[in-house]
Amino acid sequence: MDTCGKNDKLINHYKSCGFDFLGMKKLNNTSDLPSHYHNADVCFFEINLNKTKE
């Protein structure tokens, strides 16, 4: 999952939902994406869906 910009509240929300914050990157080849992705810093997240509940 990704989201544009460094939004600390949104980052913390996704982390509280179980996502791991992987950091920020610039996207390459954004010409076919909506304009808000052009030259934007994007936050990347992932979640392990196979994780067992404790």
Secondary structure, DSSP 8 states (H G I E B T S, - for coil): -EEES--HHHHHHHHHTT-EEEEEEE-S--TTS-GGGTT-EEEEEE--TT----
